[in-house]
Amino acid sequence: MTITLFKESLSANEPPQNISAYLKALWNDAKGEWDKAHNLIQDIEDKKAAWIHAYLHRKEGDNANADYWYSRAGKRRPDVSLEKEWEEIAAAML
């Protein structure tokens, strides 16, 4: 799957079949389902999940919590729009 196809899938009512939990979380976030996205990602213990978790808390406006998760992901809070970061994360997860 490409980033273009993934973004096009946002017009559907359900995420694409056979995508990772990371992509399901990003898909739900893009559909306005922050809580669902957070619930999907919060118990996965790796750097990819930590990056998404950080992004979600940045989007929520909780920068202190976001910074904790960015640290767990081995990253720093970016100085780009949330939309740009979402796309960067999605591309990395594909």
N, C-alpha and C positions, 0 to 999 in steps of 0.2 A: 504494500500500500504506500502511496505517496502522500505528502502533506496536503496536496490539492484534493485528492480523493477523501482523505480524512476530514478536511474542512467541509467538503461537499456533503459528507455523511451527516452533518449537523442539521440538515433539513429533514432528516428522518425522525421518527418517534422513538426509535431504539438505537443503541450503538451498533456498529457493525459486528457481525458474528466473529468469534475467534480473535478478538483483540485482547491485549494484555490489560491487567488491572490498572496499570499506569495510564494507558490510553483511555480506558473507561472513565477514570477519574477526570482526566482532562476534557473528555467529551461531555460528561455531566456538568462540569464547571462551565463550559461554553454554553450549555443549555440553560444556565441560570440555577443549577442545582448544586450550590456550594456545599450544603450539608451532605448530600449524597456523595459528592466527590471526596470530601474530607473523610467520611466513613469508609470509603473504599481504600483510601491510602494510609490512614493513620496507624494501622497495625503492621504494615510491611516494614521490615527492618533492613533497608539497604539505602545506598546513596541516591539511587534514582527516585525512590519514594520520598526521601527526605527533601529532595529538590522540589518535587511537586507540593509537598507539605509546606515548604517554605513559601512557595509562590501563593498558595491558598491563604496563608496567614498574612502575607503582604497585601493581597487583594482585600482581605478582611479589614486591613488597617492596623493590625497588631504587629508593628515592626520589631518589637523586642522578641516576640515569639518567632517571627519569621527569621530573624537573624540567628536564633538558636538552630533552626532547621537548616538554614543555609550553611552554617558551620558543620552540621552533621553531614551535609551533602558535599562538603569540601569546596564550597563556593561562597561568594560574597553577594550581598543584596545588590542587584543590578540597578543601573541608572537608566533604564529603558521603560517604555510603557508596559503596562500589564499585558496588552495585546501582543506586543513584540516578544515578551518573555514567554507567554503561552505558546506562541508559534515556535520559538527556539526549543522549548521543552518537548513539544509534540514531535518536532523533526528529530530530536535526539532519541526519542522513544520508539520511533519507527525504525 
